[in-house]
């Protein structure tokens, strides 16, 4: 299972606020059934890498469909294959080191 951080930024919109575009992208993610966590600068998604890329492509198209003239999508992927891991596992591992010192 892969863990991806996705950030989709519409450019060339009528307003500096992009929350409605982000919400529309998240509707696509909701429909996909993937586990995800929204944060202030992007969204963490967990799932099969090929399926993740398909969903990201659909999400990338959403701002265009809503009138954006340009869209910048950034994807960061952690594809670990030696053991199962989640985004939460990664955070707990780091916190374990903080507590242990």
Phi, psi and omega per residue, in radians:
X1 nan 2.399 3.124
X2 -1.726 2.720 3.019
X3 -2.099 2.225 -3.115
X4 -2.223 2.500 2.975
X5 -1.873 2.186 -3.069
X6 -2.093 2.358 3.032
X7 -2.325 2.153 -3.141
X8 -2.078 2.114 -3.065
X9 -2.139 1.936 3.060
X10 -1.367 2.442 3.126
X11 -2.193 2.606 -3.137
X12 1.416 0.701 3.102
X13 -1.872 3.003 -3.097
X14 -1.358 -0.227 -3.061
X15 -2.395 2.761 3.052
X16 -1.376 -0.274 3.094
X17 -1.369 2.320 -3.136
X18 -2.128 0.156 -3.054
X19 -1.083 -0.589 3.124
X20 -1.187 -0.601 3.076
X21 -1.180 -0.756 3.122
X22 -1.078 -0.766 3.129
X23 -1.056 -0.706 3.123
X24 -1.153 -0.657 3.069
X25 -1.134 -0.691 3.137
X26 -1.161 -0.484 3.065
X27 -1.073 -0.683 3.080
X28 -1.107 -0.751 3.138
X29 -1.134 -0.714 3.089
X30 -1.006 -0.800 -3.117
X31 -1.128 -0.457 -3.103
X32 -1.252 -0.443 -3.114
X33 1.494 0.010 3.115
X34 -1.180 2.612 2.973
X35 -1.334 2.296 3.140
X36 -2.594 2.856 3.073
X37 -2.425 2.064 3.097
X38 -1.424 2.365 2.999
X39 -2.336 -3.129 -2.970
X40 -1.124 -0.337 -3.069
X41 -2.170 0.129 -3.127
X42 2.905 -2.844 -3.102
X43 -2.430 2.334 3.062
X44 -1.657 2.281 -3.117
X45 -2.266 2.469 3.125
X46 -2.105 2.386 3.087
X47 2.854 -3.033 3.091
X48 -1.074 2.289 -3.019
X49 -1.054 -0.785 -3.134
X50 -1.092 -0.746 3.124
X51 -1.170 -0.640 3.089
X52 -1.038 -0.798 -3.129
X53 -1.092 -0.652 3.106
X54 -1.109 -0.742 3.138
X55 -1.197 -0.699 3.112
X56 -1.064 -0.700 3.098
X57 -1.069 -0.757 3.107
X58 -1.124 -0.712 3.119
X59 -1.121 -0.689 -3.130
X60 -1.062 -0.572 -3.111
X61 -1.331 -0.399 -3.045
X62 -0.986 -0.856 3.138
X63 -1.090 -0.613 3.075
X64 -1.074 -0.769 -3.140
X65 -1.105 -0.427 3.139
X66 -1.641 0.108 3.044
X67 1.865 -0.048 3.103
X68 -1.130 2.514 -3.130
X69 -1.608 -0.285 -3.112
X70 -2.678 2.526 3.134
X71 -2.387 2.264 3.063
X72 -1.927 2.060 3.123
X73 -2.013 2.210 3.107
X74 -1.990 2.291 -3.134
X75 -2.225 2.232 3.029
X76 -2.056 2.190 -3.044
X77 -2.080 2.320 2.975
X78 -1.997 1.862 -3.072
X79 -1.986 1.457 -3.109
X80 -1.579 2.242 -3.056
X81 -2.042 0.026 3.137
X82 -1.531 -0.312 3.077
X83 -2.854 2.789 3.079
X84 -1.260 2.401 3.102
X85 -2.654 2.649 3.083
X86 -2.127 2.972 3.085
X87 -1.058 -0.692 3.124
X88 -1.104 -0.702 3.095
X89 -1.035 -0.708 -3.129
X90 -1.102 -0.753 3.136
X91 -1.151 -0.777 -3.141
X92 -1.097 -0.635 3.105
X93 -1.084 -0.774 3.111
X94 -1.136 -0.787 3.134
X95 -1.083 -0.604 3.089
X96 -1.058 -0.642 3.096
X97 -1.243 -0.606 3.115
X98 -1.150 -0.760 -3.119
X99 -1.199 -0.610 -3.064
X100 -1.278 -0.322 -3.093
X101 -1.465 nan nan
